[in-house]
Amino acid sequence: GFAYGKMSNNFAALYTANEVADGDCRKINTTNTSCAHILPEVWQGKREVDEDAIERDGNGMVGHVGWYVPRFAVKEEASLAHYLGLIGKDNREKLAEIFKRPVRWMDYCSMVSKSNCTSDDGIAARPPTDEAEGKKYFVEGLFTGHFRATERNNCTMNPNTCTGHMIDYPCTWSAYTDSQLFWNNISLESDAPEGSYSYSDMLGIIKASNATKSPIMMVWWYPDPTIDMYDFVHVTLPSSSRECLENRPEPTTNRCEAPREELLGKKIGSCGYNTHSFEKIFATSLRENTYNTPIEERSPAYEFSRNVRISDVDISEIMMEWTTRGIDKWNYDPREAVCSFVSKNYEDGLNLKQFIPLGYPRVVEEDSGYDSPFLSFSIALGALGVLLTLSAGIATYLSRKSRLMEYAQTEFLYLYSFGFFVVCWGAIVYSLMPTKASCATRLWLVTIGYAFALAPLLLKIMSINRMLSAARKFKRTKVSKSHVYYMLGGLLLVVVVYLSLWTALDAASPKTTLELRTQNSNAIDEYLYCSSEKGGWAAILLVWQAIYIFLAAILAFQSRNVPQAFNESREVGNLAYCLFLLFILRSVVYIIPNDAIVESVRSGIMSTLLSLDALLGTAVYFGPKFFKIYRGTADHESQEIGKGSVMVSGLHPTLGSRAFSSDGSLKNEKEGISAKEAPRLSQKNASTASIVEASGPFQGDTERSGTFNSRNSSVDDVVATPLATFHSIRAMMVDEDIRCAQEEEEEEEITFDFVVDADESPAVNAVSTATTSTLELPQGEDATNHGLPKNATSSNSNTEDKHSVAVEEC
């Protein structure tokens, strides 16, 4: 409804608005705490407030406080409209006779009604049901009100003290009625039953006066609809002056408790009321919150409220519209009156349009930007990535029998190409108009795609590095494809669980951002983008992708010495470098503030970078492989595991690295190391050893074999590990059924066939890996002649005059 507040000038409500979080009164949990940002009508003189917590401005109206009398009473007695017709002894009896005392419902029933209101007498239809109802002066349809002359109105009995009745303000309000009546000798007084009338009492008396056509004299104010609604006339009082205003009686407490002497004051201060320029009072939090809001989203309410001015004539027009509608007096009638006034005076009359701040009203134009040429280009680039990754997968399948592809493990190549295939679809979705479905889909596609692309590659390289390390230590390691797949499945499960939690708890959804075209323009462009309430979800995914790239760089470095058939360090290193640069760019684009970049442009850049990730990742990793297959060099390079030279690093503290030819002799004979010394290393001066099979599998005129028991050798004398054991790596990862599946449970074995050519240079072909090896030597040969430890023992092992030598595990 349109009810008045319970108190006027409620500055405490403004203080509350300053204290509540964000100045938002809706965040107050209690219902009995006043909270407001604007007091639109405050009479001048209210200065006993915290001026630092408020802002003041005029509202254009002028307020009048005065005495009012119904027009029907003035028509019968015109002298009532001027104080000269009220003063003196000559007017005492007139006032006492005209202005009778109002009677409450319960008093009427007990003192006036002959039937105690048990029957309807045209004034009271029934007795009041409770005390609250009994104290009312008017109840529509039940009690029309009543005025009666008491002993105070009887001038016959009290010729010098009889008075008429005056309806004064509540004693908690400021008024000078006692001083004005006393010093101007006006025979009226306010004698409310409980010492003072309340605001609701005054309204009830006004309605009773109108219903019964009983004259009343009252203190009221204007502008207020009551004056127009019940047609009151303003009574002229002695004009005010500065001297009078400066000598107004101002009681030290409220009028309810002040002694009469303070209420009467001096004669010079008994003039009529002065007019007041109304003020608007604002809580400072309203201005602060307004200007802390981005200009695109800023409400014009504060500036408009400061600018608008409305005159007494304007407010009278609104009030007349209100009071004459007669449809829904206390609800929609006043609303309709205001709306009607604004409609009539928006450009004409008062011209309210002039008070609207510059740049308002805003015109929001949906310029999403997702139909721009740049977004079309990013979609096309993503489609190109889809075709390239799909082509890479198909080409891998067609060349799957190539030895290069066998060593590279086609299953992992399929996963790699599939991963970037999915990433490209995510890039395409990035370029589409954000919807609830697309916002979630693109995150799933990109994250799952990177997991499929990079995780299998990293696991494969880790497995190769692990087997290489074990081979150097004469140890066998079991790495099966199923184990790698389990690890991959575990990683994918972690990613899926994380994305599921994100989608369930804080799914990305379309949000809007607004951008003002120019400073004083009223046109605002609205852009859509995807976002979650908390940005930490996406940040964790960026960290996850950074870990992928970091591990790829480390593993590429660790596998740099792997034989060429298995060596992908160059491709993986280049891949990590490209992905790292694009990752940095994506991270920069991600952290750019919303107000610094158009969201459609951000999405287009992210889409382009993701597509480039897939394109470069596919080209860098698959390109060299397909090029070698096209040139016909793939099988030749992959066969280097059975051909080539023996490379020994750190053979001698002064000689350093040496290269041995296929016959076992030094390539540089000037160093003076014989062919027989080539396989012998000392752990003290050998940091790494890499021996590649010299003469192909199982070739030579004379075969010599022996047995090494590695558990009996000393730490100081170690036989160089034949790193031709990559045949075993190939056996493990290309054909799992051929690898070493027949070793004993408690003791693992390695069997090497040493093939000795006519010049007795050792050529090594490893056919399986283990920690216990068998090497057979010709009868009568010393172990040291073949680079074996001095403490190795020999014995006749069979009828073919061959010796066996046992060596401790290194």
Summary of the structure (lengths in Angstrom):
residues: 810
radius of gyration: 51.1
end to end distance: 96.0
largest distance: 163.1
contacts: 2519
relative contact order: 0.07
helix: 46%
strand: 17%
